[in-house]
């Protein structure tokens, strides 16, 4: 039991970093710290990309809504009734007589 207490006490004091075999421990600690830094960087990078994707999706939805609204406005502008109203405002009116076909025959 005393050996376990001494081991815990040595660990808490940090004697595993100052012993003669501390070089192996430092290499492992530095390796673990580097892995943790890489993991943190990777997490931040992926989180940044998730936010960017979210913003792009939001922008895409806005543009799609604008496209639909513009298409609706265009369809209303193309309607015959709206064209007649605009033509009437300019003093134009529909023809009373229907159009006639013109046939061209070529004789040799």
Buried (B, 14 or more C-beta within 10 A) or exposed (E): EEEEEEEEEEEEEEEBEEEEEBEEEEEEEEEEEEEEEEEEEEEEEEEEEEEEEEEEEEEEEEEEEEEEEEEEEEEEEEEEEEEEEEEEEEEEEEEEEEEEEEEEEEEE
